[in-house]
């Protein structure tokens, strides 16, 4: 079964108006999380656990050049 973890949050992007380039970006995750199947049905969050702990995958974002 495929489960999607949907995390509410914000993206903050820094832009230099003089050079007209983006300097970087950060994702700020909230504690608001929903779990659903690939069909959009609600899923039990315990399916996203191993040994009683939530499986964690970091939020990696590529920085602009």
Residue pairs with C-beta under 8 A, 6 or more apart in sequence:
1 37
1 43
1 47
2 37
2 38
3 35
3 36
3 37
3 38
3 43
3 47
3 48
4 35
4 36
4 37
4 38
4 43
5 33
5 34
5 35
5 48
6 33
6 34
6 35
6 36
7 29
7 30
7 32
7 33
7 59
8 29
8 30
8 32
8 33
9 27
9 28
9 29
9 30
10 27
10 28
11 25
11 26
11 27
11 28
11 61
12 25
12 26
12 27
12 28
13 22
13 24
13 25
14 22
14 23
14 24
14 25
15 21
15 22
15 23
16 22
16 23
21 64
22 64
23 64
24 63
24 64
25 61
25 63
25 64
26 61
27 59
27 61
29 59
33 45
34 42
35 42
35 43
35 44
35 45
35 47
35 48
36 42
36 43
37 43
45 54
48 54
48 55
49 55
